[in-house]
Amino acid sequence: MPYPIESKIVIAVSSSALFNLEESDEIFRREGERSYREWMGRNKDVPLMPGNAFHFIRRFLSLNQGYPKSQGPAEVILLSRNDPEAGLRVFNSILEYGLEIGRAAFLDGGSPYPYITAFGASLFLSANPQDVHSAIAAGLPAGLILSPGFAEDEEGELRIAFDFDGVIAGDDAEKVYRGPGGLEAFLDSEKRNAALPLEIGPMKDFFSKLATLQETQRQGGFQAPTRLKTAIVTARNAPAHERVINTLKSWGISTDEIFFLGGIEKSRILAVYKPHLFFDDQLAHIAGAAPLAACVHVPFGVANN
């Protein structure tokens, strides 16, 4: 009987996002592939240090606690440029830290993004900018994870925050804002189109699956120790707020909290909300948030052209 991967919220993560591979990458650059493989082989029983995605992935997998084996909602797949031999050290490190990751693809230098869809992943987290840009260009949900977030906080919650335009939704409104009419044209367009849903963005599917799990939790479904919370943190403000709400309503999904900031620095809200993961399509917004969360840059749309 096939494993029911379609029923899971699947995150694909690269080995360089899950673990810190700076030392091994330096050996690869300085001494070449053969020395790199030999070094990884000699150190296969030495655990790798956590990378930028590590703490989030561990908290994400905690959504499975309390469920019967293999029936939890969270699944993590390792998509790695490493060859299978070097992958031994990666898997040994996974076992050392007690992470429930058993499925992987080791591609011996090949780009992992074509396998995002094959594994049913709604998100690919990587520390490789080329892989992320290639995935986004192919219309796939990928993000470049730039900061590690925090290792310990109060137990019982997984908090994920999203920018809206260029992340959950498409960038049509952003194009108007960056056009010749600027802010005035943007506000006029948003008022006229308040009832018209925006196009979907690269993280819409991931956001939707999180919302479905939240609804199950709210309705008293299986009670796991970790409760999921989501928030939208957007630079929009009234009167451009209505289209956000109507877009979510048209998709049949909701979120716990929405912050319409109108130019206030997002880091002020994130310092209070304390997300375990934060998505934004603009590096300027991530710069101030990096010490507060594991920040993910989504290089999508006009903001990144």
N, C-alpha and C positions, 0 to 999 in steps of 0.2 A: 504494500500500500504506500503510495507516494507521501512524502512528508508534507504537511499542510502549510507550506510557506505563504500561500496567498492569504491565509487567515491572520498573519502576523503583521506588526509594524516593523518593517525590515530596514535597518541602517547598515550600509556598507561602509567600512572604514579601512583606510590604508594603514599599512604597518608603520609608516613614518608619522602618521597622526596619532596612532594608539601608543607608540613608544618613541622615545628619543633615540634617533639613529644618527645623530650628528657625528659621533666618533667613528662609526662604521662607514658613513658616507665620506668622511675625510680620508680614510684609508683607501676607499675606492678611487677617489679623485687623485690621490698622491701616488698610489702604488698599482692601481689597476684592478681588473675584475678577479684575476686569479688570487691575488693576495687578499682581497676582500673576502672571497669565499673561504679561503683557508683560515682567516682570522675569525670569521663567524663560526666555522666548524670547531675551532679550538675553544671557543667561548660559548658553545651551545648550551651549557648548563649554567651560565652566568646570566641572571635575569637582567633584561633591559630596563632602563629607567622609564617612568611614565612620560608619555608625550602629551601634547595639548588636548587631545580628545579623551585621554584616559579617564579622568574623573567623571566626565559626563557619561561616558559609556558604562562605567560601573554603576552609576546611579540609574541610568536607563534600564539596565538589566535587572535592577532591583524591583522593577514592575512585575517580574515573574515570581517573586517570593509569595509563598502561600498557595500557588497553583500546583496541581499535579504535574509531574514531570512532562516536559515538552508541550504543555497546554497553556503556558503563559503567553501574554500578548507581544512580548518584545523579542526580537531576533537581531543578532549582530553577525554580519558576514565580513570576513577579512578579505579584502582585495589588495593584493600585494605585488609590487614589481620585483620582489625577491625571487630567486630560484628556489626550488623545493628544499635543497640542502640548507641554504641560509634560513629558510622558513622554519627549520627545526628549532632554531633559537627563539624565533618569534612565538611559536606554539608552546615551547617550554616556559617562556615568560608568561604567556596567558595562563598556563596551569599554575605557575608559581603564585600569581596574584588571585587565583580563584575566579577568573572571569568565565562565564558560561558562553564561550565561543568555540564551536566545534566545526564550523564550515568555513572553507577558505578557498581562494584561488591564488596560486603562486605562478606568476607569468614570466619569470626570467627576463625582466627588462621591458616587457610589453606593457602598453597602457591598459589600465584596468577598466576604464569607463565603458567600453562596449558591453561589459558583463553586468552593469547596474540593472538593466531591465531583465536579464536572464535570471537573476536572483530575486527579482521582485522588490528591489530596494526603492523606498520612497525618499531616501537621502543617501548621498555619498559624501563622507567627510574625508578630506585629504590635506596633507601638508605640501603637496606638489602643485604649484600654480598652473603648470602646463596641463596636467590631468584635469584640473577643475575647469579651466577655460575650454578645453576640448569637450568636456561633458556638457557644459552650458551651451556651447555652440551647437551641440547635437540635440538640444532640447531636453536634457536630462537634469535631474535635481541634484546639484552638487554645490559644495561650499568649501572655501579655503579656511581652515581653522587656524587662528593666529595667536591665541592666548590660552593658557591652561585652565582658567577658572580657579575654583577653590576645591580643596580636597575634603574638607569636613564642614558640615553645618548641621543644623537640627535635622533629625531623621524624619521621614514621613512624607516628604514632598519632592516632586521633580518639577521644577519651574523652567519653562521655555518661553522666551520672548522673541517676537518677530517685528521687524519693520513691515509696512504694508505694501506700498508701491515698489515694484521691482523685486519683491520677495514673495509675498503671498499672491498679490495681484500683478498684472502686467505693468508696463511702463507707459501706457498711452497718456495718462494724465501728466506724467513726468515730462514727456515730449512737449506737451503744450506749455508747461511751466518753463522749459528751457528754450522755447521758441521766441520769436520777436516780440510777442505780447507780454511775456514774463508773467509775474504774479497776477496782474489784473486779468489777463486772458485766461489763466488757469482757474481763478475763482469764478469767472463768468461761465466757463465751460462746465465746471463742477456743479454749479447751481442749475444750469440748463439740463444737465444729464444726471441729476441726483438719483433718479429712479432707474437709470440704465446701469446694469452690472458691468463692472470692469472685466477685462479678459483675465484669464488665470495666469499666475506667475509660477516660477520654478518650484516654490515650496508649498503650493496649494495642496497637492496630494498628501504630503506629509502632515500639514496642518489639519486637513480633513480627517485623517486617520487618528490623529491625537484627539480631535473633537469627538469622534465616535467612541473612543475608549473612555473619555471623560463622561459622556452621556451614560455609558454602562455603569460607571462608578456612581454617578448621581442617582441612578435608579435602583441602587442597592444590589448591583450584580456582585460577582465574586469579590470579596473584600480582601484586597492585598494591602500589605503594610505601607506601601508607597502610593500616595495620591498625586495625580497629575494635575498641574495647573498651567494655563497658557495666558499670554498677554500680547496685545498689539501695542507697540510704542511707535507712533508716527509723528512726523513733523507737520501733518495736517492740523488744521483747527477749523472751527465754524467760520463760514458756511460749508466748507469742504468735507465736513464730517459725515453728512447724511449719505453720501455715496458709498462710503466704507460700510456703514451699517446695512444699507440696502443690498450691497454686493454679498455680504456674508449671509444675509437672509435668503437671497436667491439661491445660494449654494446649499442652504439647509444646515448651516453650521454656526456655532457660536464660540465665544471665548469668555474667559472669566473676567478679564479686565481690558479696557482700551484706554490709552492715554493719547489725547490730542494736544500736542505740545506747542504748535505754532512758533517754532524757532527756539524754544527753551532747550538747553542741552539735554540730550537723552541720558547722559550719565547721571544726572540728578535723580531721575526716576529709577534707573537701574540700581543705584546704590541702595535704594529702599527695597525694591522688588527682589533683588538678588537672584537673577536667573542662573540656572546651571548652564544654559546655552542661549546665545543671543545672535540673531541673524540680521544683517543689514547689507544693502547693496552699495553703500557709500563708505569708503575708508575713513572719511572725515568724522563720521559718527562713531566709528569703531575705536578711533584713537583714544578718546576719553573713557571708553567703556572697557578697554582691555584689562585693567586691573580688577574689574568688578565681575567678570564673567568669562567663560570660554566663548570668545567672539568668532563668528563665522562670516566671512565676506562672500557675498553672492555676486559674482562679476557679470551681472545681467543687464542688458538694456542700455538706454541712452546715457545713463549716468556713468557707464564704464566704456563708452566708445572713445 
